[in-house]
Amino acid sequence: MILPETMSKVQIITTKENLDKTIIQVLKFGNLEPTEPDQPISSNRFEEYRRKLGEIQEHLTKLKIIMDLGSIVLEPKGNMKITNWLEASDEASRESANIEDKYKDLLEEIGKIRSEIELYTLQLKEIEPFKDITVDLNKLYNLKLFDVYLITANSSQIEKIKRLNAFISYQKVNENKYAVIIIALKNQIKKEDIEREIGARIFETAEGKSPFDVYKDLTQKLQNLQKALEEARGGLRSDLKKNENELKEIYGRLLTIRDGLTILSRARFSNFYVQIQGYVPEKQVNKLKSMLEKYATVISTLPRRYGEKEQPPTLISLPKRLKAVESVVELYGTPSYWEISPIVFLIFTFPLLFGLMFPDFGNALVVFIFAIWFYKYGVKKGSENTKNLSLVLIYSSIVAMVTGLLAREFFGPVLVGGPREVFNNDSYPVGPLYNVWPVPVSVSNALKYIIPFGHYSILSTEIEDAMILSILLGAIALFVSSLLGIINAIKKKDTEFLLYEKLPLLILYTVPLIIFGYGVINISNYFGEVENLLGGILTNIFTIPPNLSTPTLALAYILVLWVELGLIYNWISKIILLKRHGDVGIGAAIGMGFIEGGFEAGILLLSNTISFIRILVFALAHYYLLYAFSYMGLLVLYSKGIPYAAGVIIAGIIIALGNLLAIALEGLIVFIQDMRLHFYEMFSKFYEGGGRKFEPVTSYVEIEEKEEEKNIQKAMEKPILAEEA
């Protein structure tokens, strides 16, 4: 889970007579990624297979579109017999072509309707800025005393328009688009001048109709087209559902043939033999040899060390349900074969940080339900990325539900803490869930340093202590990330990378770990010890000579020196790297080295560590947003001038709006910030992500043996059975 699987490069040599059987066995094996041979036995390729591969890919694309329109899950099913790969390709192409021809007219009709919808939608966007003008443009553009022009312009064009000797009225449509009305005395400004000098086109409509009428007509046409599209889709969907199994079987056969042709298209052949090369997990090599012992010879070699041209694919062995986390890592880049994978790191930290930043059981439950729906949508669309991201969101929302339980929050403070918590007054009642909540108040109070809200009196010291714990989490994460960078450099056997890139980072990021871990020497006074050390650091930064009167002050001075020496080491390292690889003079290397290795590194040390305060900040923002809406809702509820029933309804609407805002806006922001903490603060210390994913070929349907093969096998088995008897 931490290191990629060891990959072996295999050479499969088979005869032309056994080629089809060899390909079948490789597909059944399902763990070989074919590549171009490094040392081909000849320059001959199977060009006919390469051509067929393109044809099969095209049929697959069209079939996916048809299945998508029919709301059919992209799921391969069925079985197939292979006698010859070219024959199988031709047969699958015919089957797919028959399906395409069957729905050709309906698909063309849907495509035509879609094109018209897109055209009218573009026209609507163009007319929308002027849709309230009810005067025909023929009349507006032919006034006796004035010239009137309607145009759309960008920011730079607006500045030119303002300089015209005319009345200008403009309204912002979007970030860089304005709807403009220009009114000038007759013949003072010509249409050609506006188009030539400003570069804007005069807005016109068909037959000079008013924009209002044209917009109304286009809207009606769009509604009619949308209705026609739904009817056409409904007819197609109904018919496709009847043939769902057939479509899935064809889909499975096309995928299997595609992978078979992929192997063949990369193979090389001589007069008698065929050469296939690919990567296989080392622990699976013996299994491949066993499956191919009747048909081919298999030779395996391990990849050479890092730095060679060879770049093996990366395979991280994970349980099926945890592989979803891989999709988050791949947004940054696929792990290199030669580096530690951050996936196992992410499995724990990503949901944990999300839960700490989004601690509300009710809101997290809504996110959980949405993630399940999103997962089903991904299954329907056949999108692995959608499924994986939704699973990550499911795991994260489960942790957020746990932190919400601990914080005693359910759609804000009203339903659990009630008016008593919102108004911080014991004379008010508690919420309806207060006494049935599974986590008692004593537990929540014990966790006030991790989740510093939800109490009837929130002290500033709790906020400060929570900030220290947030930074401690960051200090641990940054130290571990820097340590992983060292391990990666050692694994790659890259001395320069180790000494001048990764070792300076580990030296620097050890300091925050010592500072915020210092409190463990007296765990009962953890926060006090950390604050004393921070105070000692400030004292010794600005005091000459240093104050070494206590062990804490002495350690503080050592840490100040540690950072200074670490920055100097990093500065020198950058000078060396710039001289070796930057093609710059010594003066430029010293200056640029100071900026990158000294000044910037110091700023990053401070900012990356403090950045983890966002864990607390987003948690507090989430709580107090819901607190504010709850407060407003309860003010309405307790207002004497409003009937109680009306107050309940209005208060409910206000609190519901606050929760919708928190779920939609904060849920997204927290997810993004969680990714930022990992990608920018953590991964940048050790992870390069310059690899490529292991993508083996496989059989998507069951491949049946030919009858003659079965008979041969039975004939071979009979004597053995008789001898055993």
C-alpha positions in Angstrom: 0.0 0.0 0.0 2.9 2.4 0.6 5.3 1.2 -2.2 4.2 0.4 -5.7 4.0 -3.3 -6.7 7.3 -4.6 -8.1 6.8 -4.9 -11.9 8.4 -7.4 -14.2 8.9 -6.8 -17.9 7.9 -10.0 -19.7 8.7 -11.2 -23.2 6.2 -13.7 -24.6 7.4 -15.7 -27.6 4.8 -17.8 -29.4 4.3 -19.4 -32.8 1.9 -17.9 -35.3 -0.2 -21.1 -35.0 -0.6 -20.5 -31.2 -1.0 -16.8 -31.4 -4.8 -16.6 -31.0 -4.8 -19.1 -28.0 -1.9 -17.0 -26.4 -3.9 -13.8 -26.7 -7.0 -15.5 -25.1 -4.9 -16.7 -22.2 -3.3 -13.3 -21.7 -6.8 -11.7 -21.6 -8.0 -14.3 -19.1 -4.9 -13.6 -17.0 -5.9 -9.9 -16.9 -2.7 -8.5 -15.4 -0.5 -7.6 -18.4 0.0 -4.2 -19.8 1.3 -4.5 -23.4 4.1 -2.3 -24.6 6.2 -1.9 -27.7 9.1 -4.3 -27.6 12.5 -2.8 -26.6 14.4 -5.3 -28.8 12.0 -6.4 -31.5 12.6 -9.6 -33.3 11.8 -7.8 -36.5 10.2 -4.6 -37.8 7.1 -6.4 -39.0 3.8 -5.4 -37.4 0.2 -6.7 -37.7 -1.1 -3.7 -39.6 -4.5 -5.3 -40.2 -5.0 -5.6 -36.4 -4.0 -1.9 -36.0 -6.7 -0.9 -38.5 -9.3 -3.1 -36.9 -8.5 -1.6 -33.5 -9.5 1.9 -34.7 -12.7 0.5 -36.2 -13.6 -1.3 -32.9 -12.8 1.9 -30.9 -15.2 3.9 -33.2 -18.0 1.3 -32.6 -17.4 1.4 -28.9 -17.8 5.2 -28.9 -21.1 5.1 -30.8 -22.4 2.2 -28.6 -21.6 4.2 -25.4 -23.6 7.2 -26.8 -26.6 4.9 -27.6 -26.5 3.2 -24.1 -26.1 6.6 -22.4 -29.2 7.9 -24.3 -31.1 4.8 -23.2 -30.0 5.3 -19.6 -28.4 1.8 -19.7 -25.5 1.2 -17.3 -22.2 0.7 -19.1 -21.8 -2.8 -17.8 -20.3 -5.6 -19.9 -22.0 -9.0 -19.9 -22.1 -12.4 -21.7 -19.6 -14.7 -23.3 -17.9 -15.2 -26.7 -16.1 -17.7 -28.7 -12.8 -16.8 -30.4 -11.7 -18.7 -33.5 -9.7 -15.9 -35.0 -9.3 -12.3 -33.9 -9.9 -10.8 -37.3 -13.1 -12.9 -37.7 -14.2 -11.9 -34.1 -13.6 -8.3 -35.0 -15.6 -8.4 -38.2 -18.5 -10.2 -36.4 -18.5 -7.7 -33.5 -18.3 -4.8 -36.0 -21.3 -6.2 -37.9 -23.3 -6.6 -34.7 -22.5 -3.1 -33.6 -23.2 -1.7 -37.1 -26.6 -3.3 -37.0 -27.4 -1.6 -33.7 -26.2 1.7 -35.0 -28.3 1.3 -38.2 -31.4 0.3 -36.2 -31.3 3.5 -34.3 -29.7 5.6 -36.9 -32.7 7.7 -37.9 -33.7 8.3 -34.3 -30.2 9.3 -33.3 -30.0 11.6 -36.3 -33.3 13.2 -35.3 -32.0 13.6 -31.7 -28.7 15.0 -33.0 -30.6 17.5 -35.3 -32.8 18.6 -32.4 -29.7 19.1 -30.2 -28.0 21.2 -32.8 -31.1 23.4 -33.1 -31.2 23.8 -29.4 -27.6 24.8 -29.2 -28.1 27.3 -32.1 -31.2 28.9 -30.4 -29.4 28.9 -27.0 -26.5 30.9 -28.5 -29.0 33.3 -30.1 -30.8 33.7 -26.8 -27.5 34.6 -25.1 -26.9 37.2 -27.7 -30.3 38.8 -27.4 -30.7 38.5 -23.6 -28.9 41.8 -22.8 -31.6 43.6 -24.9 -34.6 41.4 -24.3 -36.6 44.2 -22.5 -36.5 46.5 -25.5 -40.0 46.3 -27.1 -39.5 48.7 -29.9 -38.8 47.3 -33.4 -35.2 47.9 -34.3 -36.2 49.1 -37.8 -37.9 52.1 -36.1 -35.2 52.5 -33.5 -32.4 52.6 -36.0 -34.2 55.0 -38.4 -35.1 58.0 -36.1 -35.1 61.4 -37.8 -33.1 63.3 -35.1 -31.0 60.7 -33.5 -28.9 57.6 -34.3 -29.3 54.8 -31.8 -27.0 51.8 -31.7 -27.2 48.7 -29.6 -23.9 46.8 -29.1 -22.2 44.3 -26.8 -18.7 45.3 -25.7 -15.8 44.1 -23.5 -13.9 46.1 -20.9 -11.4 47.6 -23.3 -14.0 48.5 -25.8 -16.1 50.3 -23.1 -13.2 52.7 -22.5 -13.2 53.6 -26.2 -17.0 54.0 -26.3 -16.9 56.4 -23.3 -14.8 58.8 -25.4 -17.5 59.1 -28.1 -19.4 62.4 -28.3 -22.8 60.7 -27.5 -25.0 59.6 -24.7 -23.8 56.2 -23.4 -25.7 53.8 -21.2 -24.3 50.3 -20.4 -25.0 47.4 -18.1 -22.6 44.6 -17.1 -23.8 41.2 -18.4 -21.0 39.1 -17.1 -17.3 39.5 -16.0 -16.2 40.9 -19.3 -19.3 41.7 -21.3 -21.5 44.8 -21.3 -24.8 45.7 -23.1 -24.4 49.2 -24.4 -26.9 51.8 -25.9 -25.3 54.7 -27.8 -27.5 57.7 -28.6 -26.0 60.5 -30.8 -27.2 63.3 -33.0 -28.1 62.3 -36.5 -25.0 61.5 -38.7 -22.6 62.5 -35.9 -21.5 58.9 -35.4 -21.6 56.4 -38.2 -22.2 52.7 -37.9 -19.0 51.9 -39.9 -17.0 54.0 -37.4 -18.2 52.0 -34.4 -17.5 48.7 -36.1 -14.1 49.7 -37.5 -12.6 51.9 -34.6 -14.1 50.2 -31.6 -14.4 46.6 -33.1 -17.9 46.1 -31.8 -20.8 44.8 -34.0 -24.1 46.5 -34.1 -26.8 44.3 -32.7 -29.5 43.4 -35.2 -32.5 41.1 -35.4 -34.2 39.2 -38.2 -36.5 41.6 -40.2 -35.7 44.3 -37.6 -38.1 42.9 -35.0 -37.9 44.0 -31.4 -35.5 42.1 -29.2 -38.5 41.4 -26.8 -40.5 39.6 -29.6 -37.5 37.7 -30.9 -36.5 36.6 -27.4 -40.1 35.4 -26.8 -40.2 33.5 -30.1 -36.9 31.8 -29.5 -37.9 30.8 -25.9 -41.0 29.2 -27.3 -39.1 27.4 -30.0 -36.6 26.1 -27.4 -39.4 24.8 -25.2 -40.9 23.0 -28.2 -37.5 21.6 -29.1 -36.9 20.4 -25.6 -40.3 18.7 -25.6 -39.5 17.0 -28.9 -36.1 15.9 -27.6 -37.7 14.3 -24.5 -40.2 12.5 -26.7 -37.5 11.3 -29.0 -35.4 10.2 -26.1 -38.3 8.5 -24.4 -39.0 6.5 -27.5 -35.4 5.5 -27.9 -35.1 4.8 -24.2 -38.1 2.5 -24.2 -36.9 0.5 -27.2 -33.3 0.3 -25.9 -34.5 -1.1 -22.5 -36.0 -4.0 -24.3 -32.6 -4.8 -25.8 -30.6 -4.0 -22.7 -28.9 -7.4 -22.3 -28.0 -7.6 -26.0 -26.4 -4.2 -25.8 -24.4 -5.1 -22.7 -23.2 -8.3 -24.4 -22.1 -6.5 -27.5 -20.4 -3.9 -25.3 -18.5 -6.6 -23.4 -17.4 -8.3 -26.7 -16.2 -5.0 -28.1 -14.2 -4.2 -25.0 -12.6 -7.7 -25.0 -11.8 -7.5 -28.7 -10.4 -4.0 -28.2 -7.9 -5.3 -25.6 -7.0 -8.4 -27.7 -6.3 -6.1 -30.7 -4.3 -3.8 -28.5 -1.9 -6.7 -27.7 -1.7 -7.7 -31.4 -1.2 -4.2 -32.6 1.9 -3.8 -30.5 3.3 -7.3 -31.2 6.1 -8.0 -33.7 6.5 -11.1 -35.9 9.0 -12.9 -38.0 8.5 -15.8 -40.4 7.5 -18.3 -37.7 7.3 -16.5 -34.3 5.4 -13.6 -32.7 6.9 -11.4 -29.9 4.7 -9.8 -27.2 6.1 -7.5 -24.5 4.5 -6.0 -21.4 4.6 -5.4 -17.7 3.2 -7.8 -15.2 3.3 -7.6 -11.3 6.2 -9.8 -10.3 4.2 -12.0 -8.0 1.9 -12.8 -11.0 4.7 -13.9 -13.4 4.6 -17.6 -12.4 0.8 -17.6 -12.9 1.3 -16.2 -16.4 3.9 -18.8 -17.2 1.6 -21.5 -16.0 -1.3 -20.3 -18.1 0.9 -20.0 -21.2 3.1 -23.1 -20.8 1.3 -25.0 -23.7 1.4 -22.1 -26.1 4.4 -19.8 -25.5 7.7 -19.1 -23.7 7.7 -16.4 -21.1 10.9 -14.6 -20.1 10.8 -12.0 -17.3 13.3 -9.3 -16.1 13.1 -6.7 -13.4 13.3 -3.0 -14.2 16.7 -1.3 -13.8 17.4 1.4 -11.3 15.8 4.9 -11.3 17.3 7.3 -13.9 17.2 4.9 -16.9 14.9 5.5 -19.8 12.7 2.7 -18.7 9.6 3.9 -16.8 7.5 1.0 -15.5 3.8 1.5 -14.8 2.6 2.0 -11.2 0.3 -0.4 -9.5 -0.8 0.3 -5.9 -2.4 -2.7 -4.2 -5.4 -1.5 -2.2 -8.7 -3.0 -1.1 -11.4 -2.4 -3.6 -13.3 0.1 -1.6 -10.2 2.1 -0.7 -9.1 2.4 -4.4 -11.4 5.4 -4.6 -8.9 7.5 -2.7 -6.5 6.9 -5.7 -8.7 9.2 -7.8 -7.9 12.1 -5.5 -4.1 11.4 -5.7 -4.4 11.2 -9.5 -5.7 14.7 -9.7 -2.2 15.7 -8.6 -0.5 13.0 -10.7 0.0 9.2 -10.8 2.8 8.1 -8.4 6.1 7.2 -10.1 7.2 3.6 -9.9 10.2 4.8 -8.0 8.5 6.7 -5.2 6.3 6.1 -2.1 2.7 6.4 -2.9 0.7 9.0 -0.8 -2.5 7.0 -1.1 -2.1 5.2 2.3 -1.4 8.6 3.8 -4.5 10.1 2.2 -6.8 7.3 3.3 -6.6 8.5 6.9 -5.9 12.2 6.7 -8.3 13.3 4.0 -11.6 12.1 5.8 -10.2 13.2 9.2 -9.5 16.8 8.1 -12.8 17.0 6.3 -14.6 15.8 9.4 -12.8 18.3 11.6 -13.7 21.2 9.3 -17.3 20.1 8.8 -18.6 18.9 12.1 -22.4 18.7 11.9 -24.2 15.4 11.8 -27.3 16.7 9.9 -25.3 18.6 7.2 -22.9 15.6 6.9 -25.9 13.3 6.5 -27.2 15.3 3.6 -23.7 15.2 2.0 -23.6 11.5 2.5 -27.0 11.0 0.8 -25.9 13.2 -2.1 -22.6 11.2 -2.4 -24.6 8.0 -2.7 -26.8 9.5 -5.4 -23.6 10.8 -7.1 -22.1 7.3 -7.0 -25.1 5.8 -8.6 -25.0 8.5 -11.3 -21.3 7.6 -11.9 -22.3 3.9 -12.2 -25.0 4.8 -14.7 -22.6 6.9 -16.8 -19.8 4.4 -16.5 -17.5 7.1 -15.1 -14.8 5.7 -12.8 -13.7 9.2 -11.7 -17.3 10.1 -10.6 -17.7 6.9 -8.7 -14.3 7.2 -7.0 -14.8 10.9 -6.0 -18.2 10.1 -4.7 -16.8 7.3 -2.5 -14.2 9.7 -1.1 -17.0 12.1 -0.3 -18.9 9.2 1.3 -16.0 8.3 3.6 -15.4 12.0 4.4 -19.1 12.6 5.3 -19.1 9.6 7.6 -16.2 11.1 9.6 -18.0 14.4 9.5 -21.1 12.7 11.0 -18.9 11.3 13.8 -17.4 14.7 14.6 -20.9 16.1 14.4 -22.1 13.6 16.9 -19.2 14.5 19.2 -19.9 18.3 18.8 -23.7 17.6 19.4 -24.6 19.5 16.2 -27.6 18.6 14.0 -28.4 21.2 11.4 -26.9 23.8 13.7 -27.3 24.3 17.4 -31.1 24.7 17.6 -32.3 21.1 17.6 -29.8 19.8 20.2 -28.6 22.8 22.3 -31.7 24.7 21.6 -32.4 28.4 22.5 -30.4 27.9 25.7 -27.2 27.4 23.6 -28.1 30.1 21.0 -28.9 32.8 23.6 -26.4 31.5 26.2 -29.0 31.7 28.9 -30.2 28.9 31.2 -33.7 30.4 31.4 -34.4 29.2 27.8 -35.3 25.6 27.0 -32.9 23.1 25.4 -33.5 21.6 22.0 -35.8 18.6 21.4 -32.9 16.2 20.8 -30.9 17.4 23.8 -31.8 14.5 26.1 -31.8 11.7 23.4 -28.5 12.7 21.8 -26.2 9.6 22.0 -23.1 11.6 23.0 -23.5 13.3 26.4 -22.5 16.8 27.1 -19.6 15.7 29.3 -17.9 14.0 26.3 -18.4 17.1 24.1 -16.9 19.3 26.9 -13.9 17.0 27.2 -13.2 17.5 23.5 -13.6 21.3 23.6 -9.9 21.8 22.6 -10.5 19.8 19.4 -14.0 21.1 18.6 -14.2 24.4 20.5 -17.8 25.3 20.1 -21.3 24.1 21.0 -20.8 25.1 24.6 -23.0 27.6 26.5 -19.9 29.8 27.1 -17.1 29.8 24.6 -13.8 31.0 26.1 -11.1 32.6 24.1 -8.6 30.2 25.7 -10.4 27.3 24.1 -10.0 28.9 20.7 -6.3 29.5 21.3 -5.8 25.9 22.5 -7.7 24.6 19.4 -5.4 26.7 17.2 -2.4 25.0 18.8 -3.8 21.6 18.2 -4.6 22.5 14.6 -1.0 23.6 14.0 0.2 20.4 15.8 -1.7 18.3 13.3 0.0 20.4 10.5 3.4 20.1 12.1 3.1 16.3 12.2 1.8 16.1 8.6 4.6 18.4 7.3 7.3 16.4 9.2 6.1 13.1 7.9 5.8 14.5 4.3 9.4 15.8 4.5 10.6 12.4 5.9 8.9 10.6 3.0 10.8 12.9 0.7 14.0 11.7 2.2 12.9 8.0 1.8 12.0 8.7 -1.8 15.4 10.2 -2.5 17.1 7.2 -0.9 14.9 4.8 -2.9 15.9 6.5 -6.1 19.6 6.5 -5.1 19.8 10.1 -6.1 22.5 11.7 -3.8 22.1 15.2 -5.2 18.3 15.1 -4.8 18.8 13.9 -1.2 21.4 16.4 0.0 20.3 19.5 -1.8 16.5 19.2 -2.1 15.0 16.9 0.6 17.4 17.0 3.5 17.1 20.8 4.0 13.3 20.5 4.1 13.4 17.8 6.8 15.8 19.9 8.9 13.5 22.9 8.6 10.2 21.1 9.2 11.5 19.3 12.2 11.3 22.6 14.1 7.5 23.0 14.1 7.1 19.4 15.3 9.4 20.1 18.2 7.7 23.4 19.1 4.1 22.1 19.1 5.0 18.6 20.4 6.9 20.2 23.3 3.9 20.0 25.5 4.1 16.2 25.8 6.8 16.6 28.4 4.0 17.7 30.8 0.8 16.5 29.2 -1.4 17.9 32.0 -0.1 21.4 31.1 0.4 20.8 27.3 -0.9 24.1 26.1 1.0 26.1 28.8 4.3 24.4 27.9 3.8 25.1 24.2 2.9 28.7 24.9 6.0 29.1 27.1 8.3 27.8 24.3 6.7 30.1 21.7 7.2 33.0 24.1 10.8 32.0 24.6 11.4 31.9 20.8 10.0 35.5 20.5 12.2 36.6 23.4 15.4 35.1 21.9 14.7 36.4 18.4 14.8 40.0 19.7 17.2 39.7 22.7 21.0 40.0 22.5 22.6 38.2 24.3 20.1 35.3 24.4 18.2 34.5 27.6 19.2 31.0 28.6 18.0 31.1 32.2 15.6 28.1 31.9 15.6 24.9 29.9 12.6 26.1 27.9 14.4 29.4 27.0 17.6 27.4 26.1 15.6 25.1 23.8 13.9 28.2 22.3 17.4 29.7 21.4 18.5 26.3 20.0 15.4 26.2 17.7 16.1 29.8 16.5 19.7 28.8 15.6 18.3 25.6 14.1 16.1 27.5 11.7 18.8 30.0 10.8 21.4 27.2 10.0 18.7 25.3 8.1 17.9 28.3 5.9 21.7 28.9 5.3 22.1 25.2 4.4 19.1 25.5 2.0 20.5 28.7 0.5 23.9 27.0 -0.1 22.1 24.0 -1.6 20.2 26.2 -4.1 23.5 27.9 -5.1 25.1 24.5 -5.9 22.0 23.4 -7.9 21.8 26.6 -9.8 25.5 26.5 -10.6 25.3 22.9 -11.8 22.1 23.0 -13.7 21.0 26.7 -14.0 23.8 27.9 -16.3 24.2 31.1 -14.3 27.1 33.0 -12.8 28.2 32.9 -9.1 26.7 36.3 -8.3 23.3 35.4 -9.9 23.4 32.0 -8.1 24.0 33.6 -4.7 21.2 36.1 -5.3 18.6 33.6 -6.7 19.7 31.1 -4.1 19.0 33.5 -1.3 15.5 34.3 -2.7 14.6 30.6 -3.2 16.5 28.9 -0.4 16.6 31.5 2.2 13.8 34.1 2.0 11.1 32.0 0.3 11.9 28.9 2.3 11.5 30.9 5.6 8.2 32.3 4.4 7.0 28.8 3.4 8.1 27.3 6.7 5.9 29.8 8.5 3.0 29.9 6.1 2.7 26.1 5.5 2.7 25.5 9.3 0.2 28.2 10.1 -1.9 27.2 7.1 -3.3 24.3 9.1 -5.2 26.8 11.3 -7.8 26.6 8.5 -8.9 23.3 10.1 -10.2 25.3 13.1 -11.2 28.4 11.0 -13.6 26.4 8.7 -15.1 24.5 11.7 -15.8 27.8 13.5 -17.1 29.4 10.3 -19.5 26.5 9.8 -20.7 26.6 13.4 -21.2 30.4 13.6 -22.9 30.6 10.2 -25.5 28.2 11.4 -25.5 29.9 14.8 -26.3 33.3 13.1 -29.2 31.9 11.1 -30.4 30.0 14.2 -30.2 33.3 16.2 -32.3 35.2 13.6 -34.8 32.4 13.4 -35.3 32.3 17.2 -35.6 36.1 17.3 -38.5 35.8 14.9 -40.0 32.8 16.9 -39.9 34.7 20.2 -41.1 38.0 18.7 -44.3 39.2 20.4 -45.7 40.9 17.3 -45.9 37.7 15.2 -48.4 34.8 15.8 -46.6 31.7 17.1 -47.6 29.5 14.1 -46.3 32.1 11.6 -43.1 32.5 13.7 -42.5 28.8 13.6 -42.8 28.8 9.8 -40.6 31.9 9.3 -38.0 30.6 11.8 -37.9 27.2 10.1 -37.4 28.9 6.6 -34.5 31.0 8.0 -32.8 28.1 9.6 -33.3 25.9 6.5 -31.8 28.6 4.3 -28.7 28.7 6.6 -28.3 25.0 6.4 -28.7 24.9 2.6 -26.0 27.6 2.4 -23.7 25.7 4.7 -24.1 22.4 2.9 -23.8 23.7 -0.7 -21.1 26.4 -0.1 -19.1 25.2 2.9 -19.3 21.5 1.9 -17.6 22.3 -1.4 -15.1 24.8 0.1 -14.1 22.4 2.8 -13.5 19.6 0.2 -11.4 21.9 -1.9 -9.4 23.2 1.2 -8.8 19.6 2.3 -7.3 18.9 -1.1 -5.3 22.1 -0.9 -3.7 21.1 2.4 -2.7 17.7 0.9 -1.6 18.9 -2.5 0.2 22.1 -1.6 1.4 21.7 2.0 2.0 18.0 2.2 2.5 16.5 -1.3 4.9 19.2 -2.4 7.4 18.0 0.2 7.8 14.5 -1.2 5.5 13.6 -4.1 6.3 14.3 -7.7 3.4 12.4 -9.4 5.2 11.8 -12.7 4.3 8.2 -13.2 1.8 6.4 -15.3 -1.0 4.1 -14.1 -0.8 0.3 -14.7 -3.5 -0.4 -17.3 -3.7 -4.2 -18.0 -5.7 -5.8 -20.8 -8.4 -8.2 -19.7 -11.4 -10.2 -20.9 -14.7 -8.4 -20.1 -16.8 -11.4 -21.0 -16.2 -15.1 -20.5 -14.2 -16.5 -23.4 -15.3 -20.0 -24.3 -12.9 -22.6 -25.6 -13.5 -24.0 -29.1 -15.0 -27.4 -29.3 -11.9 -29.0 -30.9 -9.8 -27.7 -28.0 -12.1 -29.2 -25.5 -11.9 -32.6 -27.3 -8.1 -32.5 -27.4 -8.0 -31.7 -23.7 -10.3 -34.5 -22.8 -8.3 -36.9 -24.9 -5.1 -35.8 -23.1 -6.8 -36.3 -19.7 -8.2 -39.9 -20.3 -4.9 -41.8 -20.0 -4.0 -39.9 -16.9 -7.4 -40.8 -15.3 -7.0 -44.4 -16.3 -3.5 -44.6 -14.8 -4.7 -43.0 -11.6 -7.6 -45.5 -11.4 
